[in-house]
């Protein structure tokens, strides 16, 4: 299940980073229109990088490969018969 989580998260990151690269290219293309475009894309880069690393850390820390469920069958309970 860990591989599924990693695959889905990596696919989502590829889409997000692809959109970031497109926005970065547009920021270089239109940097003459505003002086804040380069600053905002640098801030967005740091934010996305931080979220990406935190996401991977969260996936690895929350996954436990030895999850077991113990069922208790020692207590025998009697239930009345239900007639329909």
C-alpha positions in Angstrom: 0.0 0.0 0.0 3.0 2.3 0.6 3.8 2.1 -3.1 0.3 3.1 -4.1 0.4 6.1 -1.8 3.8 7.1 -3.1 2.7 6.6 -6.7 -0.5 8.8 -6.3 1.4 11.5 -4.4 4.2 11.5 -7.0 1.8 11.8 -9.9 0.0 14.7 -8.2 3.4 16.4 -7.6 4.3 15.9 -11.2 1.2 17.8 -12.2 1.7 20.6 -9.7 5.4 21.1 -10.6 4.5 21.0 -14.3 2.1 23.9 -13.7 4.8 25.7 -11.7 7.3 25.3 -14.6 4.7 26.8 -17.0 4.1 29.7 -14.7 7.8 30.2 -14.2 8.3 30.4 -18.0 5.5 32.9 -18.2 7.0 35.0 -15.4 10.3 35.3 -17.4 8.3 36.1 -20.5 6.2 38.8 -18.9 8.7 40.1 -16.3 8.7 43.6 -17.9 5.0 44.1 -16.9 5.6 43.7 -13.2 8.6 43.7 -10.9 6.9 41.3 -8.4 6.4 38.3 -10.7 9.9 37.0 -10.2 9.7 37.4 -6.4 6.3 35.7 -6.3 7.5 32.7 -8.3 10.6 32.4 -6.1 8.3 32.4 -3.1 6.0 29.8 -4.8 9.0 27.6 -5.5 10.1 27.6 -1.8 6.5 26.9 -0.7 6.0 24.0 -3.2 9.4 22.5 -2.3 8.6 22.6 1.4 5.1 21.0 0.9 6.6 18.3 -1.4 9.2 17.3 1.2 6.6 17.4 4.1 4.2 15.3 2.0 6.8 12.5 1.5 7.8 12.7 5.2 4.2 12.4 6.2 3.6 9.4 4.0 6.7 7.5 5.3 6.0 8.4 9.0 2.3 7.5 8.9 2.8 4.2 7.2 3.2 1.1 9.3 3.8 -2.1 7.5 3.0 -4.4 10.4 -0.6 -3.4 11.0 -2.4 -6.3 12.5 -5.9 -6.6 13.9 -6.6 -8.9 16.8 -10.1 -10.4 16.9 -11.4 -11.8 20.2 -13.4 -15.0 19.6 -13.2 -16.2 23.2 -16.4 -14.5 24.4 -19.3 -16.6 23.2 -22.5 -14.6 23.0 -25.9 -16.0 22.3 -28.3 -14.0 20.3 -32.0 -14.7 20.1 -33.3 -16.1 16.9 -35.0 -13.6 14.6 -37.9 -14.9 12.5 -38.9 -12.8 9.5 
